Amino acid sequence: MKAKRIPAALKHSALTLLGLSFLAACSVSTPKADAPSAGTRTATNTYAKADWKELPAVSDADLQAGFSAWRSACPRLKTDPTWASTCAAAANVASAGDIRQFLQDRLDVYALRAAGNRADGLITGYYEPVYPGSLTRTSAASVPVYGVPNDMVSVQLDDLYPELKGKRLRGRVQGRVLRPYDDAATINTKGANAPVLAWLTHPMDLQFLQIQGSGRIRLDDGRQLRIAYADQNGHPYRPIGRWLVEQGELKKEDVTMDAIRTWANAHPARIPELLASNPSYVFFSKGPDDGNGPRGSLNVPLTAGYSVAVDRTVVPLGSLLWLSTTRPDGTPVVRPVAAQDTGGAIAGEVRADLFWGTGDEAGKLAGDMKQKGNIWMLWPKGVALPVPAAADA
């Protein structure tokens, strides 16, 4: 993902003036739910060595599908020293038996652990929504979908401070000072100095589009415009569901996308207040409509049911994981999955957001999913474990 650069002479002064307020918002914004506190992270208390026999059993079909989803990223990983040789050797592995042998020969198993050596974590879901809209503003479609603003700059902090890997500042240069970019409430009321890619018919469609991070806009002639995450305004993501709970409008256990939309439809005058509770704002670009899934942070098409968004400070993108959780109805979900995306609220050691696909059915499943789960990371033998970033970095 390319980032605009601020002149080198301003970098140090910008960091001083902006302080830590920007450091919390620095990742792809596909947030879905509150994340558990991560605590202090080290390799020894985050990755617990495990035996292959400890993994829950998976079906041959799930094994092959998960392995295929992971291998789809190998063209992106062929120059990655962690995965290059494993990817090269995986090219012709096909049968379930061969996959099992290949994984056991080449990868070690590490159970992910949260603070206090907790094995249980939070597994949520996301999807690619399809909403009605227009390429031009009409009386029905008047909610703009913005591209990246012309006046927003982005600073990749690890250019100067390697310990801040993955952290980024975003803002607007005024004179010689980098100031915070507008929050969502300001953009929703005053607009942005940005191209408009399309127009939606309802402000909640835009909010959910920003939460999911990508989607399709269904035009009147039947065509669909795919849009993808491009950047974010630098403000922290705050779940609108949490605001509804704080207002006494919903109970915490009842918060789903359907419940939020139902509330919004019943209280249209309060929608601006609801949206203003989340200062984060996502900007989009036009995505390829190649028949594949939307692209995640690794820039490969996501595979429904087998791609996940993770906290990249814990699980490097491109990793192969073993997931054990359930659907909202309690049906077990046990399978290998590929870490191919990230999200603003996907934070913590035992944390994943499972991509369920495109459309309303996938949206229902994703919107209801707030499940307990366990995750194991499959890591190449002989390769040093990643060093997890501090939780408060």
Rosetta blueprint (number, residue, H / E / L):
1 M L
2 K L
3 A L
4 K L
5 R L
6 I L
7 P L
8 A H
9 A H
10 L H
11 K H
12 H H
13 S H
14 A H
15 L H
16 T H
17 L H
18 L H
19 G H
20 L H
21 S H
22 F H
23 L L
24 A L
25 A L
26 C L
27 S L
28 V L
29 S L
30 T L
31 P L
32 K L
33 A L
34 D L
35 A L
36 P L
37 S L
38 A L
39 G L
40 T L
41 R L
42 T L
43 A H
44 T H
45 N H
46 T H
47 Y E
48 A E
49 K E
50 A E
51 D L
52 W H
53 K H
54 E H
55 L L
56 P L
57 A L
58 V L
59 S L
60 D H
61 A H
62 D H
63 L H
64 Q H
65 A H
66 G H
67 F H
68 S H
69 A H
70 W H
71 R H
72 S L
73 A L
74 C H
75 P H
76 R H
77 L H
78 K L
79 T L
80 D L
81 P L
82 T L
83 W L
84 A H
85 S H
86 T H
87 C H
88 A H
89 A H
90 A H
91 A L
92 N L
93 V L
94 A L
95 S L
96 A H
97 G H
98 D H
99 I H
100 R H
101 Q H
102 F H
103 L H
104 Q H
105 D H
106 R H
107 L E
108 D E
109 V E
110 Y E
111 A E
112 L E
113 R L
114 A E
115 A H
116 G H
117 N H
118 R E
119 A L
120 D L
121 G E
122 L E
123 I E
124 T E
125 G E
126 Y E
127 Y E
128 E E
129 P L
130 V E
131 Y E
132 P E
133 G E
134 S E
135 L L
136 T L
137 R L
138 T L
139 S L
140 A L
141 A L
142 S L
143 V E
144 P E
145 V E
146 Y E
147 G L
148 V L
149 P L
150 N L
151 D L
152 M L
153 V E
154 S E
155 V E
156 Q E
157 L H
158 D H
159 D H
160 L L
161 Y L
162 P H
163 E H
164 L H
165 K L
166 G L
167 K L
168 R E
169 L E
170 R E
171 G E
172 R E
173 V E
174 Q E
175 G L
176 R L
177 V E
178 L E
179 R E
180 P E
181 Y L
182 D L
183 D L
184 A H
185 A H
186 T H
187 I H
188 N H
189 T H
190 K H
191 G L
192 A L
193 N L
194 A L
195 P L
196 V E
197 L E
198 A E
199 W E
200 L E
201 T L
202 H L
203 P H
204 M H
205 D H
206 L H
207 Q H
208 F H
209 L H
210 Q H
211 I H
212 Q H
213 G L
214 S E
215 G E
216 R E
217 I E
218 R E
219 L L
220 D L
221 D L
222 G L
223 R L
224 Q E
225 L E
226 R E
227 I E
228 A E
229 Y E
230 A E
231 D E
232 Q E
233 N L
234 G L
235 H L
236 P L
237 Y L
238 R L
239 P L
240 I H
241 G H
242 R H
243 W H
244 L H
245 V H
246 E H
247 Q L
248 G L
249 E L
250 L L
251 K L
252 K H
253 E H
254 D H
255 V L
256 T L
257 M H
258 D H
259 A H
260 I H
261 R H
262 T H
263 W H
264 A H
265 N H
266 A H
267 H L
268 P H
269 A H
270 R H
271 I H
272 P H
273 E H
274 L H
275 L H
276 A H
277 S L
278 N L
279 P L
280 S L
281 Y L
282 V E
283 F E
284 F E
285 S E
286 K E
287 G L
288 P L
289 D L
290 D L
291 G L
292 N L
293 G L
294 P L
295 R E
296 G L
297 S L
298 L L
299 N L
300 V L
301 P E
302 L L
303 T L
304 A L
305 G L
306 Y L
307 S E
308 V E
309 A E
310 V E
311 D L
312 R L
313 T L
314 V L
315 V L
316 P L
317 L L
318 G L
319 S L
320 L E
321 L E
322 W E
323 L E
324 S E
325 T E
326 T E
327 R L
328 P L
329 D L
330 G L
331 T L
332 P E
333 V E
334 V E
335 R E
336 P E
337 V E
338 A E
339 A E
340 Q E
341 D E
342 T E
343 G L
344 G L
345 A L
346 I L
347 A L
348 G L
349 E L
350 V L
351 R E
352 A E
353 D E
354 L E
355 F E
356 W E
357 G E
358 T E
359 G L
360 D H
361 E H
362 A H
363 G H
364 K H
365 L H
366 A H
367 G H
368 D H
369 M L
370 K E
371 Q E
372 K E
373 G E
374 N E
375 I E
376 W E
377 M E
378 L E
379 W E
380 P E
381 K L
382 G L
383 V L
384 A L
385 L L
386 P L
387 V L
388 P L
389 A L
390 A L
391 A L
392 D L
393 A L
